[in-house]
Amino acid sequence: MKMFKLIGASAVMVAATGVTTAVAADKVDLGKREYESNCIACHGKDLKGGAYVDFLKVSPPDLTLLSKKNGGVFPLERVYAVIDGRQEVKAHGPRDMPIWGRDYQIKAGEYYVDMNYDPDAFVRGRIFALIDYLNRMQAK
């Protein structure tokens, strides 16, 4: 009897794993989408420099080395501050330019015109999705 339970449990686990894999294949990577929409031109597909690098006054950093340059720890707070505009980055322009935090708020307002929503939560969600992607792309 125990053997049948074990076999039945194994079959359920295999079936669940197959379903999970199929669902994961269809899943949208929001962080990657954010990166490709807003960052890829300057930072590149490989996060090491993009098509606009020749037009920039300051070369963008290799975003795959953020953890390595921070003692092996991903610098979450610093990256968040750069993305939302609280920490100035010369290459991103002055803070009055709508760097991603303000840009995301404007996009949220345009998208949720007739709906009640929390603009801060919307912005944080998009920034954290992008940060998650950057963290996953760190050099090992």
Buried (B, 14 or more C-beta within 10 A) or exposed (E): EEEEEEEEEEEEEEEEEEEEEEEEEEEEEBBBBBBEEBBBBBBBEEBBBBEEBEEEEEEBBBBBEBBBEBEEEBBBEEBBBBBBBEBEBEEBEEBEEBBBBBBBBEBBEEEEEEEEEEEEEBBBBBBBBBBBBBBEBBEE
